[in-house]
Amino acid sequence: MSESKKTRVLFIKHLNSSFIRRDEMLLSEKFTIDTYLLRTIKGLGVIRELIKLLLFLLRNISKHDVIYIWFADFHAVIPVILGRLFHKKSIIVIGGVDAAYVPKYKYGTKTKLFGRLSVWLTTKYANLLLPVSQFTAEALFKNVSTHLGSKSQIIYNCFEPDSLIAKTSPRAIDVITVCLASREKTLYIKGVDFFIEVARAIPQLNFTIVGLSGEAYEFCAKKAPSNLKIIGPVAHSKLQNMLQNSSLICQFSRHEAFGLALLEGIAAGCFPIGYNFGGTKELLYESEALTIDTLSVTEAKIQIVQAMNVETSKITRIQQQILPRFTCKIRQKGLEKAVESQYLNLNKKS
């Protein structure tokens, strides 16, 4: 067994999202992974959970070589500081919200005082930062510190479709967007308010929003025109089925770190239209997908009407132009090199 296979990675997270679990799976193919999931509880209960994390780390940190954390937030402070004290290298994946600072919509970890302190401490004392896109890296340097560039490495998030679906005609849903949101402010960040206005401007087509709940659902239900259907969170298998029955997928986010839902739609044979900004711009770069340069209803209407008539061959080309750039094999190799580099640096100093 090679030395790298003996490397023990302590994987710390406060969310159990599918893209985070995917990193666990990718890293586990080469390293021994031990995972700690911090329960996120509102109020004073979080103090109890942080104490549990502290005790766990004091018992276990010496058994590991590298600490790997998703998001530079409150849950990363104790692991990063203890990593320094115990001479363990720490890696933080910068996922987007931790790099963002959009006070108008109260979006970004930095918009709260404790979050601001958490981002500053964790990015300062972590050994390596891994932004999931160029846009996220630039936001990190702008909103946190320009000095972080020297210890940052962009490794794109990844998507691995089960299969590629060519466009079939007709599809029941004309235009779809995916937004997992329960709070109204998230709707503005993800451009759902704009999507509603676009739907209103094209009454001859039907539109669908998937993933809303709580106040976000209620807000959209009040604003929605008759040709717009709002659906709550659904199982992933049902979402795939809906995408395979949609002609177009739109992503009009005002701030988007990456955009997995857009890639899922492309793999399902949806023609993509996006706001030419942030992570969306990076995904659609140098492809035959359509973009809008401003959040203009008129501009979006023109692109959507045009896209409804595209040939299947064009969607197939878009799949070939975009999806190979974000395979999980590419991310896996990048993450393995990142972990190995920190482990080797640790041994050199030992």
C-alpha positions, 0 to 999 in steps of 0.5 A: 500500500502506498503512503498516500493510501494510509493518509487519514482524512477527517472530513467535517461538515455541517450540511449533508448535501449530495455534493458534499457526500460526493466529495466523501465518496471521491476521497474515500477511494484513496484515503481513509475517511472519518466524517463528523457531521455537526448538527445545525441547531438555532439558538443556544443549542449550537453551543452544545454542538460545538462543545461536542465537536471540540471534545471529538476533535481533542480525542481524534485529531491526533489520529488524522493527517489532514482535516477537510472541511466544507464551507468557511463558517462557524463549524470550521473555526475549532477544527482549523485552530486545533489543526494549527495547535496539533500541527495538522493541515486543514483544507476548506472548500469554499462553496459560494455563500462563504465567499459572498457578500451581498448585503442588499439581500442579506446573502453571504456568511459575512452578513452576520457578525459571527459569520464575518469572524468565522470566515476571517479566522478559518480562511486565515488559519486554514492551510489550503482553500479550494473555491469551487469556481473562478467566480467564487475565488474572485468573490473570496479575494474581494470580500475577505482578503486579496492575500488568500490567493497564495493558498487558494486552488480552484477545483470545480465542483462536479456532476456525473450524469447517469446517462445523456438524454437527447431532446425529444419532442414534444416535452410537457414542460416548456421552461423550467428552473430549479431553486431549493429555497424556503426563504424569500431572500433566496429567491432574489439571489437565484433570480426567481423573481425575474423568472416569474416576470419572464413567464408573465411576458410569454403567456403562450409557453408554460413555466415551472419552478421546482423546489420552493417551500415556506415563505418562498413558495407563498411569495411566488404563489402570490406573484405567479401568472396563470402559465407558471406552476410552482412545485415544492421539493421533490425526490431526485428521481422525480426531478430527473423525470421532470427535467427529461420532460422539459424543453428549456432550463433557465438559470438567472441567478444574481449570485451563483457559485456553480450551478449543478441543477443547470448541468442536470438539465443539460444532461437531461436534454434541456436547452440551457439559457442563463444569466451571463454572470458568475458561475453560470457564465463559467458553466456555459462558456464557449458553448452554443447555449444562450445567455442574457447579458442583463436581467432584461425581460425583453432579452430573455423573452427573445432567447427563450422563444428562439431556443424553443425551436432548436434542433436536437443536434444542437443540444447534443453538441452543448452536452459535449461542449459543457459536461466533460469539463466538470466530470467527477474524475477531474475533481477527484484527481484535483482533490487527491493532489490537494490532500497529498500536497498537504500531507507531504508538506506536513511530513517534510516539516515533521 
